[in-house]
């Protein structure tokens, strides 16, 4: 498992993010950084809209290290340091 921060600034970015995440069979969870109990699928546009996207979100990638890096590379436009 790997965790990275992502920032989705607009509706178009959310749609682009979901277009990329939907290509992967792995479980991808998005959650606010300060709330471990609120989680939505990183493949769900409606789920992501339910989150406060005015702040960076935590993306939890449920995959081995090599596969997680591949997913991070595909999502590099959204990943922040």
URLINWO-V584947 format. One record per helix or strand of 2 or more residues. SS is the DSSP state (H for helix, E for strand). FROM is the first residue (numbers start at 0). TO is the last residue. Records with the same first field share a line. If there is no record, write none. Layout:
SS: FROM-TO  FROM-TO
This chain:
E: 1-5  26-31  39-40  56-61  78-79
H: 10-20  44-48  64-73
